[in-house]
């Protein structure tokens, strides 16, 4: 075997199939096991954190609704567009959340998150290590790539999509793996599940398309051999995506969402990443590392065809940092592979390290798990409770799209409906713009509240809208704490 076979144009899939030198640590307790344990522990501790994501709140509530009432076809949460057609694109994840909550309580959802994050971190590292044939190289590459992605692993369904992409990438990069040997079965199953848990499923098809196009540029026809089976698997998967509770609407969902770029441009997760944020900084470091690896090797056209679009995807919107490093980490690992494996340490020493990592991780995870299941310190808990105690719930409430998630979980959809929330794909542009105008205290903000007959406003204590309401004689403040202010229409 040539020492740098991974740099040849035909590196994929030949390089992963080539006989690998045996080394301690892949089968016995070596440094590979130590680092794998460390990544798994990191993922578990990250995933079991208290539940606090505003979007997850309405995902959980919707899961309970589906279990109790069936699939909603129209909006059930707002009073502004009640019954408007709504594609519950993450229904499978929501049913899973609701079922776990019914069976085990919120801790069941948190444990699922821990298992999910541990699987992503551990499998991503193992994939990088197998391709790089060196645990140190895998750690060096994994720190910016896996950690950068991990900044976006919340309790949202996106994390399930990240794991699905990782399995899809492993299938492609490791043809002799269990998944890699069965693309006609594995690809449809993975993409069908992904298509019913998160709108990013189109990225999976994009990844396979880029892989096949790149292989074609390298001289490998996608209508022959393994490429043909991958293309057939993708075709079966696409057809299966129509066989969901929402049919064609489910397939069109990602494209309809992208058509709302004017609305999404003001949403934080859809903005380009900044190096001032942890995920933005780690992604910038990953890009530098990736460029360095590509510059010192001879990447195939396929590797370039996959790398460039995924890097641009991450630069376009910071939410895509969750997936961009997952698709590009194996490429960097394969190109940076050592011709000769690094010597491992003694088995007894490695056993002690593994035991120490697992023990420390168990302690850390236990401390995090002991915290309350929900972290709602940033939500208007007391303000809404005050409304409830005064019998003012159920009125036309205007609150932030973030706080609406908490409202939907705690009081919706029967006791309190919302003006708008972060389901930007469902609300009409006009309503989203009117919400933004009121939040920004734009001209005619008061007229918008009048037009929708809003009678209660719950808003952050020091926000401009709060100050404007204080000065407006048509509104009376009835509650104030360190987080929120409550205003009711006077007279």
C-alpha positions, 0 to 999 in steps of 0.5 A: 500500500502506498504511504499516502494513498488517501491523497490519490484521486481514487481515495474514496472509497478505496482508501477506507477499504485498504488493509490497515496496520493493526495497532493497540487501542482499536481492539484493546484498551489503548489511547483510542479507548481513552479518547473515545471514552472522553468524547462520550462522557463529554457528549453525555454531560452536554446532552443531559443539561436541563431543558430550556430551549424555547422551540423545544417547549412547543415541540414537547407540547405538540408531541403530547397533542399528537399522542392525545388528539392525532396530527394537527393539520392547522395551527392550534397555538395562535389567535392571529391565524387559527387553523392556518395550514401547518406542516408539523415537520418534526412530528416523529421527534415530537412524538418521541419527546411526548412519549418519553415525558409520559413514561418517565417524566422530563428526565426521560427526555434529558437522558435521551439527549445525553445518549444522543449527544454521547453517540454523536461525539463518540462516533464522530471521533471514532470515524475520524480516528479510523480514517486518520489511523491515529488518535492524536490526529483525530483529537486535534481535528476533533476539538474544533470540528466536534466542539463547534458542532456541539455548540448547536446540540440542544434538545431540539430535533436538529440533534437527531438530524446531526446523528443521522448525517453522521451515520450517512457520512460513515456509510459513504466514508467506510464502505466495509462498515455495517451500514456501508455494505447495505446502502440500499437499506441504510440510506432510505431508513436514515433519510426517511427518519431524518425527513420526519424529525427535522427540516435539514433532511434535504442536506442529507440528499445534498451530501449524497449528490455532492459525493456522487458528482465528485466521484463522477468528476474523479472518473467514477460513473454514478450508474455503476458499482457502489455509486449506483447503489448509493444513487438508488438508495437516495432515490428510494429514500426520496420516494419514501419521504412522500409517505408521511402524515403530511405527504407532498407538503413534507417534501416541500417544507425545506424549500418553502422555509428557504423562500422566507429569507426576508423573515429569517434574516432577522433571526439569530440562528439564521444569521452568518456566524460571528467569531464573537460567539463560541460556535463561530470561533470554533468554526473559524478555527475548523476552517483554518485547520481544514484549509491547512490540511487541503493545502498540504495534500492532494485532495480529490475532486470529490473531497473538494466538491463536498468540502466547499459547499458545506463550508459555505453552508456554515458561513451562511447561517450559524445553525448550519455549523451543527452539520458542516464540520460533521461532513468535512471532518472525515475528509480532513482525517483521511487526508491527514492520515499517518503512514505509520500508526503512532505507538500506543502506551501500555495496556495497564496505564490505558485501563487506569485512564479509561477508568478515571475518565469514566469515573470523572464523567459519571460524577460530572454527569450526575451533578448536571442530572441532579439539577431541575429538569427545566431551566426557565430562569429567562422566561416570564414564569412569575408574570404569567403566573400572576396573570393566571392568579388574576384570571387574565389568562386566555386574553389576546396576549402579545409576548416575544416569540421566544417567550411564546414557546414557554407559554405554549408549553405551560398554558397552551393551546387550551388556556392561552394562545399566542400572537406569534412564535418562532414557527416562521414557516407557518405564519404569513410574512405580513404577520411576521413583519407586524410582530417585528414592527411592534417589537422594534416600536416602529411607527404605528406599533400601537395601531397594530396592537389595536388592529389585533385587539391585543389586551395583554402584553408581557414583555422584557422589563427593560426593552424599548416596547416596555418603555413605550407602553409605560408612556402610553395612556392606553396601557396600564402596568399591572406587574413588574419583576426582574425579568418581565413587565405586564401591561393590560389595556386601560379602560 
